[in-house]
Amino acid sequence: MAHPVTNGAMIRCSFGIAPGSLVVLPLAMVTTGSQPVATIFDNKPLLNILPFGMCNSATNPAVIAARAAALGSPVPGPCLPVVTAPWAPGSPGILVGGKPLLNNTSKCMCAWSGVIEVVTSPAITVMTP
């Protein structure tokens, strides 16, 4: 069983230096524990998914530029997530505002090869299939 994800859930990227927080707008008017419940479409960079501090991905143009400026030394560059697909797999049997619920086993990909995942969610007392 999985837990639903709500506003304020801690998320991380495999190439990010710092954890982040998922921002869920109360558009669907569905809450648990007084926090809006997320859907698999709460994947918008700089709206739902904020930067993870610095990035270590060798495919990120900011990291490539930072390494070139450091004469090839491995240094991180600024993180700017680029997410183009929804979280997966979610809970397709549970709809929130007509969209599948986001659960804590879901992941999404950053275009710079990072895997973004849920670390903890405030809704840990509720279970979903």
BELBELLIN-V398490 format. One record per pair of residues at least 4 apart in sequence whose C-alpha atoms are under 8 Angstrom apart, sorted by the first residue. I is the first residue (numbers start at 1). J is the second residue. D is the distance in Angstrom with one decimal. If there is no record, write none. Layout:
I,J,D ; I,J,D
This chain:
1,127,6.1 ; 1,128,5.8 ; 1,129,5.3 ; 2,103,6.0 ; 2,104,6.1 ; 2,105,6.6 ; 2,127,5.6 ; 2,128,5.3 ; 2,129,6.4 ; 3,103,5.4 ; 3,104,5.5 ; 3,121,7.7 ; 3,123,6.6 ; 3,124,5.8 ; 3,125,7.6 ; 3,126,5.9 ; 3,127,4.8 ; 3,128,5.7 ; 4,37,7.1 ; 4,38,7.5 ; 4,101,6.9 ; 4,102,6.0 ; 4,103,4.3 ; 4,104,6.2 ; 4,121,7.5 ; 4,123,6.1 ; 4,124,7.6 ; 4,126,6.9 ; 4,127,6.9 ; 4,128,6.6 ; 5,9,6.4 ; 5,37,6.1 ; 5,38,5.6 ; 5,101,8.0 ; 5,102,5.7 ; 5,103,5.2 ; 5,104,6.0 ; 5,121,5.4 ; 5,122,7.3 ; 5,123,6.4 ; 6,22,7.8 ; 6,24,6.7 ; 6,31,7.9 ; 6,32,7.5 ; 6,35,5.9 ; 6,36,5.6 ; 6,37,4.4 ; 6,38,5.2 ; 6,121,6.3 ; 6,122,6.5 ; 6,123,6.4 ; 7,21,8.0 ; 7,22,5.9 ; 7,23,5.2 ; 7,24,4.7 ; 7,25,7.6 ; 7,35,5.6 ; 7,36,5.6 ; 7,37,6.6 ; 7,38,6.9 ; 7,122,7.8 ; 8,21,5.4 ; 8,22,5.3 ; 8,23,6.1 ; 8,24,7.6 ; 8,35,8.0 ; 8,121,7.1 ; 8,122,7.0 ; 9,21,5.6 ; 9,22,5.3 ; 9,23,7.9 ; 9,118,7.0 ; 9,119,7.4 ; 9,120,5.7 ; 9,121,4.2 ; 9,122,6.1 ; 10,19,6.7 ; 10,20,5.7 ; 10,21,4.6 ; 10,22,6.3 ; 10,118,6.1 ; 10,119,5.4 ; 10,120,5.2 ; 10,121,6.3 ; 11,19,5.9 ; 11,20,5.1 ; 11,21,5.7 ; 11,22,6.5 ; 11,116,6.8 ; 11,117,5.6 ; 11,118,4.4 ; 11,119,5.2 ; 11,120,7.2 ; 12,16,6.9 ; 12,18,7.2 ; 12,19,4.7 ; 12,20,5.8 ; 12,52,7.1 ; 12,116,5.5 ; 12,117,5.6 ; 12,118,6.6 ; 12,119,6.8 ; 13,19,7.3 ; 13,52,7.0 ; 13,114,5.8 ; 13,115,5.4 ; 13,116,4.3 ; 13,117,6.5 ; 14,114,5.2 ; 14,115,5.3 ; 14,116,6.5 ; 15,55,5.5 ; 15,56,5.1 ; 15,57,5.6 ; 15,114,5.5 ; 15,115,7.7 ; 16,52,5.0 ; 16,53,6.4 ; 16,54,5.7 ; 16,55,4.7 ; 16,56,6.4 ; 16,79,7.0 ; 16,114,7.9 ; 17,52,6.2 ; 17,53,5.8 ; 17,54,5.4 ; 17,55,6.3 ; 17,56,7.6 ; 18,52,5.0 ; 18,53,5.3 ; 18,54,7.3 ; 19,52,5.8 ; 19,53,7.9 ; 20,49,7.6 ; 20,50,6.5 ; 20,51,7.0 ; 20,52,5.6 ; 21,49,7.1 ; 21,50,7.0 ; 22,48,5.5 ; 22,49,5.6 ; 22,50,7.3 ; 23,47,6.8 ; 23,48,4.4 ; 23,49,6.7 ; 24,36,6.1 ; 24,37,7.0 ; 24,38,5.9 ; 24,42,6.7 ; 24,48,6.1 ; 25,36,6.7 ; 26,30,7.2 ; 26,31,8.0 ; 26,36,5.2 ; 26,37,7.7 ; 28,36,7.9 ; 28,96,6.5 ; 28,97,4.9 ; 29,36,7.0 ; 29,97,7.9 ; 30,36,5.8 ; 30,37,5.9 ; 30,96,6.9 ; 30,97,7.8 ; 31,35,5.1 ; 31,36,4.3 ; 31,37,5.3 ; 32,36,6.6 ; 32,37,6.5 ; 32,123,6.7 ; 33,122,7.6 ; 33,123,6.6 ; 37,96,7.5 ; 37,101,7.6 ; 37,102,7.9 ; 38,42,6.2 ; 38,96,7.8 ; 38,101,6.2 ; 38,102,5.4 ; 39,90,7.7 ; 39,96,6.6 ; 39,99,6.1 ; 39,100,5.6 ; 39,101,4.4 ; 39,102,4.5 ; 40,86,5.4 ; 40,87,4.7 ; 40,88,6.7 ; 40,89,7.9 ; 40,90,6.0 ; 40,99,7.2 ; 40,100,6.0 ; 40,101,6.1 ; 40,102,4.9 ; 41,86,5.2 ; 41,87,6.7 ; 41,99,7.5 ; 42,48,5.8 ; 42,86,7.4 ; 42,87,7.8 ; 43,48,5.8 ; 43,49,6.3 ; 43,83,6.7 ; 43,84,8.0 ; 43,85,7.5 ; 43,86,5.9 ; 43,87,6.7 ; 43,108,7.9 ; 44,48,5.1 ; 44,49,6.0 ; 44,83,6.7 ; 45,49,4.8 ; 45,50,6.2 ; 45,51,7.9 ; 45,80,7.8 ; 45,81,5.8 ; 45,82,6.2 ; 45,83,6.3 ; 46,50,4.8 ; 46,51,7.1 ; 46,81,7.7 ; 49,81,7.4 ; 50,80,7.9 ; 50,81,7.3 ; 51,79,5.4 ; 51,80,5.4 ; 51,81,6.0 ; 52,79,5.9 ; 52,80,7.8 ; 52,81,8.0 ; 53,78,6.7 ; 53,79,5.8 ; 54,76,5.9 ; 54,77,5.5 ; 54,78,4.6 ; 54,79,4.7 ; 55,60,7.7 ; 55,63,6.8 ; 55,76,5.3 ; 55,77,5.3 ; 55,78,5.8 ; 55,79,4.8 ; 56,60,7.9 ; 56,63,6.6 ; 56,75,7.3 ; 56,76,4.8 ; 56,77,6.8 ; 57,63,6.7 ; 57,76,7.8 ; 57,112,6.3 ; 57,113,7.0 ; 57,114,7.3 ; 58,63,6.3 ; 58,64,6.4 ; 58,112,7.9 ; 59,63,7.4 ; 59,64,7.1 ; 59,112,5.4 ; 59,113,7.2 ; 60,64,6.3 ; 60,112,5.2 ; 61,65,6.1 ; 62,66,6.1 ; 62,77,5.1 ; 62,78,6.2 ; 62,79,7.8 ; 63,67,6.1 ; 63,75,7.1 ; 63,76,5.5 ; 63,77,4.2 ; 63,78,7.1 ; 64,68,6.2 ; 64,77,7.7 ; 65,69,6.2 ; 65,77,7.8 ; 66,70,6.2 ; 66,75,6.4 ; 66,76,6.8 ; 66,77,5.7 ; 67,71,6.3 ; 67,72,5.0 ; 67,73,5.6 ; 67,74,5.7 ; 67,75,5.6 ; 67,76,7.6 ; 68,72,5.3 ; 68,73,7.8 ; 70,74,7.8 ; 70,75,7.4 ; 81,110,6.0 ; 81,111,7.5 ; 81,112,7.8 ; 82,110,5.2 ; 82,111,5.3 ; 82,112,7.2 ; 83,108,7.3 ; 83,109,6.1 ; 83,110,4.8 ; 83,111,6.1 ; 84,109,7.8 ; 84,110,7.5 ; 84,111,7.4 ; 85,108,7.0 ; 85,109,7.3 ; 86,108,6.5 ; 87,102,7.2 ; 87,106,5.9 ; 87,107,5.3 ; 87,108,4.6 ; 88,106,5.0 ; 88,107,5.5 ; 88,108,6.3 ; 89,105,7.8 ; 89,106,5.5 ; 89,107,7.4 ; 90,100,6.3 ; 90,101,5.7 ; 90,102,4.6 ; 90,103,5.4 ; 90,105,7.4 ; 90,106,5.5 ; 91,95,7.8 ; 91,100,5.6 ; 91,101,5.1 ; 91,102,6.3 ; 91,103,6.5 ; 91,128,7.6 ; 91,129,7.0 ; 92,99,8.0 ; 92,100,4.8 ; 92,101,6.7 ; 93,100,7.0 ; 93,129,7.9 ; 94,100,5.8 ; 94,101,5.7 ; 95,99,5.0 ; 95,100,4.6 ; 95,101,5.6 ; 96,100,6.1 ; 96,101,5.8 ; 102,106,6.7 ; 103,128,7.7 ; 104,117,7.8 ; 104,118,5.4 ; 104,119,7.5 ; 104,120,7.4 ; 104,121,7.2 ; 105,117,7.6 ; 105,118,7.1 ; 106,117,6.6 ; 106,118,7.1 ; 107,115,6.7 ; 107,116,5.6 ; 107,117,4.7 ; 107,118,7.2 ; 108,115,6.0 ; 108,116,5.2 ; 108,117,6.7 ; 109,113,6.7 ; 109,114,5.8 ; 109,115,4.8 ; 109,116,5.9 ; 110,114,5.0 ; 110,115,6.3 ; 110,116,7.1 ; 120,124,7.9
